[in-house]
Structures are given as C-alpha cells and as structure tokens.
Amino acid sequence: MHNRQNYLYVGVDLHKEHHTAVIINCWQEKLGEIQFENKPSAFSKFLLEVETYVCDGITVVFGLEDVGGYGRALAKYLVNHEQVVKEV
C-alpha cells in the first residue's frame, strides 16, 4: 500500500511560450509555484527548483495538462530524467 505522505505533486499548466507549475502535498496545500519558459534549456533549472521541495523518501509526480501539444518536449525531458509523468 502506498503512503500518501510520500508523494509531492507538481501540476503543470502548459502553454506555447511559458509554463506554470504548482507544487502541492497530499493535503492539497500549495507549497510553491514556478513559471518557466517552454524551451529545453529551461527544463533543467525547473527540475532543480522542484527538487528543492523534495525530502528523502518523497516521490514527485508530475501532472501535465497538455491540451495543445505544448508539453511534449517537457514530458520527454522529465521521462528521460526518470520522473513520474501523468497526463491530466
């Protein structure tokens, strides 16, 4: 059985030029918000910023709301960096 407290959720609203990510815990408390450009050169900084919210034993789950296909590059980047990615 999974312990809900061991997860951190990052919901990403994807757009053509910029993305907005909101980080929440299992109690739906907002821990942070990150805005970043939709270009591969910005993805590593985004992931590093997300990791500042992560403690030992915590799994990050990324939920991407990809309506126009603007999140394909980000999704590929996250998967290639062994992150859990879900389409929402």
Phi and psi in radians as a Rosetta constraint file:
Dihedral C 1 N 2 CA 2 C 2 CIRCULARHARMONIC -1.514 0.35
Dihedral N 2 CA 2 C 2 N 3 CIRCULARHARMONIC 2.383 0.35
Dihedral C 2 N 3 CA 3 C 3 CIRCULARHARMONIC -1.563 0.35
Dihedral N 3 CA 3 C 3 N 4 CIRCULARHARMONIC 2.045 0.35
Dihedral C 3 N 4 CA 4 C 4 CIRCULARHARMONIC -1.000 0.35
Dihedral N 4 CA 4 C 4 N 5 CIRCULARHARMONIC -0.493 0.35
Dihedral C 4 N 5 CA 5 C 5 CIRCULARHARMONIC -1.252 0.35
Dihedral N 5 CA 5 C 5 N 6 CIRCULARHARMONIC -0.175 0.35
Dihedral C 5 N 6 CA 6 C 6 CIRCULARHARMONIC -1.588 0.35
Dihedral N 6 CA 6 C 6 N 7 CIRCULARHARMONIC 0.203 0.35
Dihedral C 6 N 7 CA 7 C 7 CIRCULARHARMONIC -2.176 0.35
Dihedral N 7 CA 7 C 7 N 8 CIRCULARHARMONIC 2.556 0.35
Dihedral C 7 N 8 CA 8 C 8 CIRCULARHARMONIC -2.172 0.35
Dihedral N 8 CA 8 C 8 N 9 CIRCULARHARMONIC 2.361 0.35
Dihedral C 8 N 9 CA 9 C 9 CIRCULARHARMONIC -1.966 0.35
Dihedral N 9 CA 9 C 9 N 10 CIRCULARHARMONIC 2.317 0.35
Dihedral C 9 N 10 CA 10 C 10 CIRCULARHARMONIC -2.122 0.35
Dihedral N 10 CA 10 C 10 N 11 CIRCULARHARMONIC 1.850 0.35
Dihedral C 10 N 11 CA 11 C 11 CIRCULARHARMONIC -1.595 0.35
Dihedral N 11 CA 11 C 11 N 12 CIRCULARHARMONIC 2.235 0.35
Dihedral C 11 N 12 CA 12 C 12 CIRCULARHARMONIC -2.060 0.35
Dihedral N 12 CA 12 C 12 N 13 CIRCULARHARMONIC 2.106 0.35
Dihedral C 12 N 13 CA 13 C 13 CIRCULARHARMONIC -1.596 0.35
Dihedral N 13 CA 13 C 13 N 14 CIRCULARHARMONIC 2.011 0.35
Dihedral C 13 N 14 CA 14 C 14 CIRCULARHARMONIC -1.726 0.35
Dihedral N 14 CA 14 C 14 N 15 CIRCULARHARMONIC 2.365 0.35
Dihedral C 14 N 15 CA 15 C 15 CIRCULARHARMONIC -2.378 0.35
Dihedral N 15 CA 15 C 15 N 16 CIRCULARHARMONIC 2.977 0.35
Dihedral C 15 N 16 CA 16 C 16 CIRCULARHARMONIC -1.053 0.35
Dihedral N 16 CA 16 C 16 N 17 CIRCULARHARMONIC -0.769 0.35
Dihedral C 16 N 17 CA 17 C 17 CIRCULARHARMONIC -1.885 0.35
Dihedral N 17 CA 17 C 17 N 18 CIRCULARHARMONIC -0.576 0.35
Dihedral C 17 N 18 CA 18 C 18 CIRCULARHARMONIC -2.387 0.35
Dihedral N 18 CA 18 C 18 N 19 CIRCULARHARMONIC 2.624 0.35
Dihedral C 18 N 19 CA 19 C 19 CIRCULARHARMONIC -2.032 0.35
Dihedral N 19 CA 19 C 19 N 20 CIRCULARHARMONIC 2.678 0.35
Dihedral C 19 N 20 CA 20 C 20 CIRCULARHARMONIC -2.204 0.35
Dihedral N 20 CA 20 C 20 N 21 CIRCULARHARMONIC 2.205 0.35
Dihedral C 20 N 21 CA 21 C 21 CIRCULARHARMONIC -2.008 0.35
Dihedral N 21 CA 21 C 21 N 22 CIRCULARHARMONIC 2.424 0.35
Dihedral C 21 N 22 CA 22 C 22 CIRCULARHARMONIC -2.100 0.35
Dihedral N 22 CA 22 C 22 N 23 CIRCULARHARMONIC 2.311 0.35
Dihedral C 22 N 23 CA 23 C 23 CIRCULARHARMONIC -1.862 0.35
Dihedral N 23 CA 23 C 23 N 24 CIRCULARHARMONIC 2.222 0.35
Dihedral C 23 N 24 CA 24 C 24 CIRCULARHARMONIC -2.310 0.35
Dihedral N 24 CA 24 C 24 N 25 CIRCULARHARMONIC 2.805 0.35
Dihedral C 24 N 25 CA 25 C 25 CIRCULARHARMONIC -1.741 0.35
Dihedral N 25 CA 25 C 25 N 26 CIRCULARHARMONIC -3.017 0.35
Dihedral C 25 N 26 CA 26 C 26 CIRCULARHARMONIC -1.214 0.35
Dihedral N 26 CA 26 C 26 N 27 CIRCULARHARMONIC -0.237 0.35
Dihedral C 26 N 27 CA 27 C 27 CIRCULARHARMONIC -1.682 0.35
Dihedral N 27 CA 27 C 27 N 28 CIRCULARHARMONIC 0.205 0.35
Dihedral C 27 N 28 CA 28 C 28 CIRCULARHARMONIC 1.075 0.35
Dihedral N 28 CA 28 C 28 N 29 CIRCULARHARMONIC 0.517 0.35
Dihedral C 28 N 29 CA 29 C 29 CIRCULARHARMONIC -1.523 0.35
Dihedral N 29 CA 29 C 29 N 30 CIRCULARHARMONIC 2.240 0.35
Dihedral C 29 N 30 CA 30 C 30 CIRCULARHARMONIC -1.283 0.35
Dihedral N 30 CA 30 C 30 N 31 CIRCULARHARMONIC 2.142 0.35
Dihedral C 30 N 31 CA 31 C 31 CIRCULARHARMONIC -1.741 0.35
Dihedral N 31 CA 31 C 31 N 32 CIRCULARHARMONIC -0.460 0.35
Dihedral C 31 N 32 CA 32 C 32 CIRCULARHARMONIC -3.081 0.35
Dihedral N 32 CA 32 C 32 N 33 CIRCULARHARMONIC 2.951 0.35
Dihedral C 32 N 33 CA 33 C 33 CIRCULARHARMONIC -2.448 0.35
Dihedral N 33 CA 33 C 33 N 34 CIRCULARHARMONIC 2.375 0.35
Dihedral C 33 N 34 CA 34 C 34 CIRCULARHARMONIC -2.270 0.35
Dihedral N 34 CA 34 C 34 N 35 CIRCULARHARMONIC 2.276 0.35
Dihedral C 34 N 35 CA 35 C 35 CIRCULARHARMONIC -1.973 0.35
Dihedral N 35 CA 35 C 35 N 36 CIRCULARHARMONIC 2.388 0.35
Dihedral C 35 N 36 CA 36 C 36 CIRCULARHARMONIC -2.649 0.35
Dihedral N 36 CA 36 C 36 N 37 CIRCULARHARMONIC 2.777 0.35
Dihedral C 36 N 37 CA 37 C 37 CIRCULARHARMONIC -1.295 0.35
Dihedral N 37 CA 37 C 37 N 38 CIRCULARHARMONIC 2.607 0.35
Dihedral C 37 N 38 CA 38 C 38 CIRCULARHARMONIC -1.507 0.35
Dihedral N 38 CA 38 C 38 N 39 CIRCULARHARMONIC 1.249 0.35
Dihedral C 38 N 39 CA 39 C 39 CIRCULARHARMONIC -2.620 0.35
Dihedral N 39 CA 39 C 39 N 40 CIRCULARHARMONIC 2.487 0.35
Dihedral C 39 N 40 CA 40 C 40 CIRCULARHARMONIC -0.919 0.35
Dihedral N 40 CA 40 C 40 N 41 CIRCULARHARMONIC -0.548 0.35
Dihedral C 40 N 41 CA 41 C 41 CIRCULARHARMONIC -1.167 0.35
Dihedral N 41 CA 41 C 41 N 42 CIRCULARHARMONIC -0.297 0.35
Dihedral C 41 N 42 CA 42 C 42 CIRCULARHARMONIC -1.650 0.35
Dihedral N 42 CA 42 C 42 N 43 CIRCULARHARMONIC -0.221 0.35
Dihedral C 42 N 43 CA 43 C 43 CIRCULARHARMONIC -1.197 0.35
Dihedral N 43 CA 43 C 43 N 44 CIRCULARHARMONIC -0.669 0.35
Dihedral C 43 N 44 CA 44 C 44 CIRCULARHARMONIC -1.149 0.35
Dihedral N 44 CA 44 C 44 N 45 CIRCULARHARMONIC -0.698 0.35
Dihedral C 44 N 45 CA 45 C 45 CIRCULARHARMONIC -1.120 0.35
Dihedral N 45 CA 45 C 45 N 46 CIRCULARHARMONIC -0.701 0.35
Dihedral C 45 N 46 CA 46 C 46 CIRCULARHARMONIC -1.040 0.35
Dihedral N 46 CA 46 C 46 N 47 CIRCULARHARMONIC -0.860 0.35
Dihedral C 46 N 47 CA 47 C 47 CIRCULARHARMONIC -1.102 0.35
Dihedral N 47 CA 47 C 47 N 48 CIRCULARHARMONIC -0.695 0.35
Dihedral C 47 N 48 CA 48 C 48 CIRCULARHARMONIC -1.090 0.35
Dihedral N 48 CA 48 C 48 N 49 CIRCULARHARMONIC -0.680 0.35
Dihedral C 48 N 49 CA 49 C 49 CIRCULARHARMONIC -1.176 0.35
Dihedral N 49 CA 49 C 49 N 50 CIRCULARHARMONIC -0.702 0.35
Dihedral C 49 N 50 CA 50 C 50 CIRCULARHARMONIC -1.057 0.35
Dihedral N 50 CA 50 C 50 N 51 CIRCULARHARMONIC -0.727 0.35
Dihedral C 50 N 51 CA 51 C 51 CIRCULARHARMONIC -1.112 0.35
Dihedral N 51 CA 51 C 51 N 52 CIRCULARHARMONIC -0.316 0.35
Dihedral C 51 N 52 CA 52 C 52 CIRCULARHARMONIC -1.212 0.35
Dihedral N 52 CA 52 C 52 N 53 CIRCULARHARMONIC -0.287 0.35
Dihedral C 52 N 53 CA 53 C 53 CIRCULARHARMONIC -1.622 0.35
Dihedral N 53 CA 53 C 53 N 54 CIRCULARHARMONIC -0.087 0.35
Dihedral C 53 N 54 CA 54 C 54 CIRCULARHARMONIC -1.724 0.35
Dihedral N 54 CA 54 C 54 N 55 CIRCULARHARMONIC 2.276 0.35
Dihedral C 54 N 55 CA 55 C 55 CIRCULARHARMONIC -1.824 0.35
Dihedral N 55 CA 55 C 55 N 56 CIRCULARHARMONIC 2.964 0.35
Dihedral C 55 N 56 CA 56 C 56 CIRCULARHARMONIC -0.997 0.35
Dihedral N 56 CA 56 C 56 N 57 CIRCULARHARMONIC 2.418 0.35
Dihedral C 56 N 57 CA 57 C 57 CIRCULARHARMONIC 1.464 0.35
Dihedral N 57 CA 57 C 57 N 58 CIRCULARHARMONIC 0.032 0.35
Dihedral C 57 N 58 CA 58 C 58 CIRCULARHARMONIC -1.719 0.35
Dihedral N 58 CA 58 C 58 N 59 CIRCULARHARMONIC 2.323 0.35
Dihedral C 58 N 59 CA 59 C 59 CIRCULARHARMONIC -1.821 0.35
Dihedral N 59 CA 59 C 59 N 60 CIRCULARHARMONIC 2.278 0.35
Dihedral C 59 N 60 CA 60 C 60 CIRCULARHARMONIC -1.617 0.35
Dihedral N 60 CA 60 C 60 N 61 CIRCULARHARMONIC 2.325 0.35
Dihedral C 60 N 61 CA 61 C 61 CIRCULARHARMONIC -2.056 0.35
Dihedral N 61 CA 61 C 61 N 62 CIRCULARHARMONIC 2.110 0.35
Dihedral C 61 N 62 CA 62 C 62 CIRCULARHARMONIC -1.668 0.35
Dihedral N 62 CA 62 C 62 N 63 CIRCULARHARMONIC 2.199 0.35
Dihedral C 62 N 63 CA 63 C 63 CIRCULARHARMONIC -1.912 0.35
Dihedral N 63 CA 63 C 63 N 64 CIRCULARHARMONIC 2.015 0.35
Dihedral C 63 N 64 CA 64 C 64 CIRCULARHARMONIC -1.840 0.35
Dihedral N 64 CA 64 C 64 N 65 CIRCULARHARMONIC 2.179 0.35
Dihedral C 64 N 65 CA 65 C 65 CIRCULARHARMONIC -1.691 0.35
Dihedral N 65 CA 65 C 65 N 66 CIRCULARHARMONIC 1.573 0.35
Dihedral C 65 N 66 CA 66 C 66 CIRCULARHARMONIC -1.851 0.35
Dihedral N 66 CA 66 C 66 N 67 CIRCULARHARMONIC 1.433 0.35
Dihedral C 66 N 67 CA 67 C 67 CIRCULARHARMONIC -1.333 0.35
Dihedral N 67 CA 67 C 67 N 68 CIRCULARHARMONIC -0.801 0.35
Dihedral C 67 N 68 CA 68 C 68 CIRCULARHARMONIC -1.772 0.35
Dihedral N 68 CA 68 C 68 N 69 CIRCULARHARMONIC 0.204 0.35
Dihedral C 68 N 69 CA 69 C 69 CIRCULARHARMONIC 1.385 0.35
Dihedral N 69 CA 69 C 69 N 70 CIRCULARHARMONIC 0.196 0.35
Dihedral C 69 N 70 CA 70 C 70 CIRCULARHARMONIC -1.314 0.35
Dihedral N 70 CA 70 C 70 N 71 CIRCULARHARMONIC -0.204 0.35
Dihedral C 70 N 71 CA 71 C 71 CIRCULARHARMONIC -1.775 0.35
Dihedral N 71 CA 71 C 71 N 72 CIRCULARHARMONIC 0.105 0.35
Dihedral C 71 N 72 CA 72 C 72 CIRCULARHARMONIC -1.015 0.35
Dihedral N 72 CA 72 C 72 N 73 CIRCULARHARMONIC -0.832 0.35
Dihedral C 72 N 73 CA 73 C 73 CIRCULARHARMONIC -1.115 0.35
Dihedral N 73 CA 73 C 73 N 74 CIRCULARHARMONIC -0.715 0.35
Dihedral C 73 N 74 CA 74 C 74 CIRCULARHARMONIC -1.139 0.35
Dihedral N 74 CA 74 C 74 N 75 CIRCULARHARMONIC -0.780 0.35
Dihedral C 74 N 75 CA 75 C 75 CIRCULARHARMONIC -1.033 0.35
Dihedral N 75 CA 75 C 75 N 76 CIRCULARHARMONIC -0.791 0.35
Dihedral C 75 N 76 CA 76 C 76 CIRCULARHARMONIC -1.083 0.35
Dihedral N 76 CA 76 C 76 N 77 CIRCULARHARMONIC -0.733 0.35
Dihedral C 76 N 77 CA 77 C 77 CIRCULARHARMONIC -1.057 0.35
Dihedral N 77 CA 77 C 77 N 78 CIRCULARHARMONIC -0.851 0.35
Dihedral C 77 N 78 CA 78 C 78 CIRCULARHARMONIC -1.107 0.35
Dihedral N 78 CA 78 C 78 N 79 CIRCULARHARMONIC -0.764 0.35
Dihedral C 78 N 79 CA 79 C 79 CIRCULARHARMONIC -1.093 0.35
Dihedral N 79 CA 79 C 79 N 80 CIRCULARHARMONIC -0.744 0.35
Dihedral C 79 N 80 CA 80 C 80 CIRCULARHARMONIC -1.118 0.35
Dihedral N 80 CA 80 C 80 N 81 CIRCULARHARMONIC -0.371 0.35
Dihedral C 80 N 81 CA 81 C 81 CIRCULARHARMONIC -1.801 0.35
Dihedral N 81 CA 81 C 81 N 82 CIRCULARHARMONIC 0.453 0.35
Dihedral C 81 N 82 CA 82 C 82 CIRCULARHARMONIC 1.016 0.35
Dihedral N 82 CA 82 C 82 N 83 CIRCULARHARMONIC 0.660 0.35
Dihedral C 82 N 83 CA 83 C 83 CIRCULARHARMONIC -1.708 0.35
Dihedral N 83 CA 83 C 83 N 84 CIRCULARHARMONIC 2.674 0.35
Dihedral C 83 N 84 CA 84 C 84 CIRCULARHARMONIC -1.465 0.35
Dihedral N 84 CA 84 C 84 N 85 CIRCULARHARMONIC 2.128 0.35
Dihedral C 84 N 85 CA 85 C 85 CIRCULARHARMONIC -2.190 0.35
Dihedral N 85 CA 85 C 85 N 86 CIRCULARHARMONIC 2.264 0.35
Dihedral C 85 N 86 CA 86 C 86 CIRCULARHARMONIC -2.188 0.35
Dihedral N 86 CA 86 C 86 N 87 CIRCULARHARMONIC 2.492 0.35
Dihedral C 86 N 87 CA 87 C 87 CIRCULARHARMONIC -1.593 0.35
Dihedral N 87 CA 87 C 87 N 88 CIRCULARHARMONIC 2.243 0.35
